Amino acid sequence: MLETQKKLTNTFYALLSLPATAMGFALSIQISALSWILSTQYNLKIDEVGLVWAAGPLAGILGQVIIGVISDKVWLWGGRRRPFILIGGIFASLMLLALPNIKHISDSFGFSGILGMAIAIALTLDLAINISFNPTRSIIADITPEGVERTKGYTWMQTVSGTFGVLAYVIGAVWGNYVLIYFGVFLVFLLSVIPTFFITEPKELKAGANDKGKSETVKTSFTEILLLIEPLWGFLVYAAYAMIAKMVDFKPDNYYIEAICFIITIVFILKTLFAKPNHNDASADGIISFKKILAAHTFTWLGIQTMFVYIFAFLQHKVFLISDNSLLTTVIKDDIGRIISISFLILNAVAALLPTLALEPIARKIGRVRTHFLCIASMAISYALMLVFGFSALNIYIIMALLGIGWASTISLPFAIMSQQIDQRRMGLFMGLFNLSVVLPQLVASFGVGQVVNSAGDKNIIFIISALSLGISALLWMLVKNESENKNESSGHVPSSH
């Protein structure tokens, strides 16, 4: 074991963050270049591009949960998470290399069209990213003790990963997507493969603070998984319905299904909120807290994803005052694209800087949950400000910087908060289930919110939905308790070596 790991130095935290950074960079490339390359180089239609993208959520739903469960129970190549980080990293780099060469690959297999090959490569890339993403986050919890050091691990992860994410935007903007893709091939390979051999994993995972006295034999059933994600049942039902409706081209002229799924969501969230704590069973209390975290994080992502997907329509209507798509000229499209690019660059730059510079020190003083609540509340307020002041590019850039506060917290602190509540021996499983609170609202935003935005004449509805979602999320985060956090955060806990 490296001396830096024994002492948990900042150098080791940076090293520990690199595998997650590799997967984040691969995802940034996918977001930046996949639709562009499919439409410009291979001339796929919009619906065909959408079909390729449909692989992502499915890979996220299945990949992270399954890999999480498996990685909790295996030991191979000197690690529990290492094999999956290595395999995922290698395949992700290979699939990135394949992106600009889909036609050549398709021709070499004798296929006349490239849509099937594009779907296969996109699905493999998604699976590779999801195979690695869960272990890259779980390994941080495996190695760091609960409390201050756990928080530090995840804030460092976001700072390092966020910095490289900003680099991806800069490379794409300055040198183009082809340079970004080929640079990413080498970076993803190096950052996912090399660091894993300098990180020593514990061979035995100990039960956490909420699991003392439990049996060492831990089994997972499908029924248990369903019960663990109760607050997400409404989102899960709607996601299944929406995907089937999309495939059969079913377009209802009402919102009955949406209303039913929303009621299901509210019922099971209320059930979770009013569940009576059992002070004689810390593990049961931990599960209740985990469910509350799922509910809160889901509404966070519903609001954030709504902005990510539909900000183009908001700018078109509010900044450029164009309601008819036929009036969009190439110049206006380019101007909107430039505003979006700069906006997301600002958002991610703030999110890269804040975790270690501000969030981690603040969390030491007032606790992780309270810190995250304040950040999410600030995000809800910032979305409301967009409704009032988002009529010019400069105002949008300023508000995006404010939104970066909540974004910085969203992709760092919840991992530390969640990992404190659950059985440490099943970290992979819970990380996979936690990912459902990201993927399912993404599907709802794409299908349900998309239907609402498309039919609404006033595109302010985009940020009304975002503000309300983040407001609900902030209220739910207020109800998440972390009774052991204050003790751990203030105790100056000294990490033990494995």
Residue, then its C-alpha position, 0 to 999 in steps of 0.5 A: m500500500l502506498e504511504t499516501q494511501k495510508k495517510l489519505t493525503n490530498t495526492f492520494y485523493a487525486l489519484l483515487s478520483l482518476p478512474a471516475t474522471a475517466m468515465g466522466f470524460a467519456l460521458s462528456i465526449q458522448i454528450s458533446a459528439l455523439s449526436w453531432i457525428l451521427s447527424t453530420q458524418y453519417n446523415l442519420k435522421i433525428d428519430e434515428v439519432g434518438l433511437v441510438w441515444a435510447a440505449g443510454p438509460l437502459a444501460g444505466i438502469l441495468g448495468q449499474v445495478i447488476i455490476g454493483v451487486i456483482s462487484d460487492k461479492v467478487w475478488l479478482w486481480g487483487g481487487r473488488r472494483r478493479p476488474f470492472i474499472l479495467i474492463g469498462g475503461i478499456f472498452a470505453s476507450l475502444m468505443l470512443l475510437a470506433l465513433p468516427n469510424i462507424k462506417h468503416i467498421s460497418d463496411s468491414f462486417g459487410f453491413s449495407g447500413i450503419l444505423g445498426m452498427a451505430i446502435a451497437i457501438a453506442l450501447t457498448l460505450d454506454l455499457a462500458i461507462n456504466i460498468s465502470f461508473n459504479p465501481t469508480r464511486s464505490i471504491i471511494a467509499d470502500i477505502t475512506p472511513e465514514g465522516v470527514e474523509r468520506t466527504k473529502g473523497y467525493t468532493w475531490m472526485q468532483t473537483v478532479s472530474g469536473t476540471f477535466g469535464v471543463l477541459a473537454y468543453v474547451i477542446g471541443a470548442v477550440w479544436g473540434n470534436y474529432v480532436l476531442i474524441y481522439f484525445g479522449v481515447f488515450l485519456v480514458f484508457l490511461l486514467s482508468v487503467i493505470p491508477t487502479f494498480f496504485i490503489t489497494e482495496p480492502k479484501e473484507l468490507k466491514a459493516g458500517a455504523n448502521d449495521k453493527g451486529k448484522s450477519e456477515t452473510v448478505k443476500t440480495s433478492f429482486t423483491e428487496i431491491l423493489l422495496l428499497i426503491e419504493p419512492l421511485w415506483g411512480f418514475l419507474v412505471y412511467a419510464a416503462y410506459a413512455m418507452i413502450a409508447k415511443m416504440v409503438d408510436f402511441k401519442p395520447d391527447n391527455y395526461y392521465i398516465e402522468a397523473i397516475c404516476f405522479i400520485i403513485t410517487i407522492v403516495f410512496i414518498l409520503k409513506t417513506l417520510f412518515a415511516k416510524p424510526n426504530h431506534n433499536d435497529a440502526s440498519a432499518d433507520g438507515i434504509i428509511s434515510f436511503k429512501k428519503i435520499l432517493a426521493a430528494h435526489t430524484f426531484t433534483w435530477l428532474g429539474i436539472q435534466t429539464m434544463f439540460v434538454y430544453i434550454f434551447a427552446f427557452l432561449q429561442h422564445k425568451v431571448f430571441l423572441i421566436s415562436d415559429n421554428s421556421l424562422l430560425t436561421t443558421v445564424i440564430k441557431d449558431d448564436i443559441g448554440r454559442i450561448i448554451s456552450i458558454s452557459f454550460l462551460i460556466l456551470n461546470a467551471v463553478a462545479a469543478l472549483l467549489p467542492t474542495l474549496a467551499l463545500e467540503p470545508i462548509a460540510r465540516k462545520i454544519g454537516r453534509v446534509r445541511t450544506h447540500f440542502l442550502c445548495i439545492a435551495s439556492m438552485a431552486i431560487s436561481y431557476a426562479l431568477m431565470l424566469v424573471f431575468g433570463f432575457s439576455a445572454l449576460n444575465i443567463y451567464i450570471i444565473m448559470a454561475l449561481l446554478g453551479i453552486g447546486w450543480a457542484s453539490t449535486i454531483s459530489l455530496p449526495f454520494a457521501i451522504m448516501s454511503q453513510q446510511i447503508d450497509q458498507r458491504r453492499m456499497g455497489l448495490f446501493m450505488g447502482l440503486f442510487n443511480l436510478s434516482v438519476v436515470l429515471p428522472q432523465l427518462v421522465a424529462s425526455f418523455g413526459v416533460g417533453q410533451v408538456v414543453n412541446s404543447a405549451g405556448d409559453k416556454n417559461i414552463i421549462f424553468i417553472i418545472s425546474a424551479l418547482s422540482l428543485g424546491i420539492s427536492a430541497l424540502l425533502w432534503m430537509l427531512v433527511k437525517n444523519e444522526s452520526e454525521n455531526k459526530n463524525e464531521s467534528s471528531g477529526h476521525v483518523p482513518s485506519s489503514h486496510 
